[in-house]
Amino acid sequence: MKKVEQKIETPFNEKFCTKLEFRVCNELEKSTDPELKGFWCDGISWLTTENQLTKKHVNDKRKIETKAWIGKTGQTEFKAIINFGQKALSKYAKEMDLTECIPDLESQAEWIEIDIENKTIKIELN
C-alpha cells in the first residue's frame, strides 16, 4: 500500500489531527445529546488540498475543511470544518504546534457542533 503524504509541512498535520480526534471522542463520550449517544470519532484527516494549507488561505478564510469519521461505528464520513480562533491563527502563521489550541478536557466551552443529517462537524479552536 502506498503511503500518502502532504507535500508541504504545516502545523495542520498528523500529530494535531490525532490529538483533535481524541478530544472529539472525549466530548462525544460526555455529551448528553441522545442523538449522539454511542458516537465516537475514528479519525480526522490531515490530508487536504494544499491550497487550504497555505498561511494566506488559513489567515483569509480562518478555517480548514477536511474529513472526519464519526458515528456509532466511527466510520461515517463527515465534512469537518475546523475554524481557527486568534491563538490558532497566530500559531499557524508562525508555524507553531496547534495542539494547545484545542480546548482542554475541563473546558466548558461549546467548541464542537455536529449536524448528523448533513454529516458535518464544526470545530472551534482557541
ZAMARGU-4260 file (C-alpha; in steps of 0.2 Angstrom, whole numbers, plus 5000, padded with zeros to 4 digits):
<rodrens>
0) 5000/5000/5000 | 5007/5017/4995 | 5009/5030/5009 | 5001/5046/5005 | 5010/5062/5012
5) 5007/5081/5012 | 5020/5089/5001 | 5021/5104/5012 | 5025/5105/5031 | 5012/5114/5041
10) 5006/5114/5059 | 4990/5105/5052 | 4997/5088/5052 | 4995/5070/5059 | 5000/5074/5077
15) 4987/5088/5078 | 4973/5079/5070 | 4977/5063/5081 | 4976/5074/5096 | 4960/5083/5090
20) 4952/5065/5086 | 4955/5060/5104 | 4947/5077/5111 | 4932/5075/5100 | 4930/5057/5106
25) 4930/5064/5124 | 4917/5077/5120 | 4906/5064/5112 | 4908/5052/5127 | 4902/5066/5139
30) 4888/5073/5128 | 4870/5072/5135 | 4863/5074/5117 | 4853/5057/5115 | 4856/5058/5096
35) 4875/5057/5099 | 4874/5043/5112 | 4887/5029/5107 | 4895/5041/5094 | 4914/5041/5093
40) 4927/5048/5081 | 4939/5036/5072 | 4950/5050/5063 | 4952/5067/5056 | 4961/5068/5040
45) 4976/5080/5039 | 4977/5077/5020 | 4968/5091/5012 | 4971/5102/4997 | 4987/5110/4998
50) 4979/5127/4994 | 4970/5126/5010 | 4986/5124/5020 | 4994/5140/5014 | 4996/5153/5028
55) 4987/5165/5016 | 4972/5154/5015 | 4971/5150/5033 | 4973/5168/5038 | 4960/5174/5025
60) 4947/5160/5027 | 4951/5156/5046 | 4947/5138/5043 | 4952/5122/5035 | 4939/5109/5028
65) 4943/5091/5028 | 4935/5074/5033 | 4931/5066/5049 | 4925/5048/5053 | 4911/5049/5066
70) 4896/5039/5071 | 4891/5024/5081 | 4903/5013/5071 | 4916/5028/5069 | 4915/5025/5050
75) 4903/5038/5043 | 4912/5051/5034 | 4908/5069/5039 | 4914/5085/5032 | 4925/5093/5045
80) 4926/5112/5046 | 4940/5117/5058 | 4938/5136/5062 | 4954/5145/5069 | 4952/5157/5083
85) 4965/5171/5086 | 4978/5160/5096 | 4977/5146/5082 | 4979/5159/5068 | 4994/5166/5077
90) 5002/5149/5079 | 4998/5144/5061 | 5006/5160/5054 | 5022/5156/5065 | 5022/5138/5060
95) 5020/5133/5078 | 5011/5117/5086 | 4992/5119/5086 | 4988/5106/5099 | 4987/5118/5113
100) 4974/5127/5103 | 4962/5113/5106 | 4951/5116/5121 | 4956/5107/5137 | 4947/5092/5144
105) 4940/5104/5158 | 4933/5116/5146 | 4915/5121/5147 | 4915/5129/5130 | 4904/5123/5116
110) 4918/5120/5104 | 4910/5106/5093 | 4894/5107/5083 | 4888/5091/5074 | 4875/5091/5061
115) 4870/5072/5059 | 4858/5075/5045 | 4870/5085/5034 | 4885/5075/5040 | 4896/5090/5046
120) 4906/5093/5061 | 4912/5111/5065 | 4926/5113/5077 | 4932/5129/5085 | 4950/5131/5090
125) 4956/5144/5103
</rodrens>
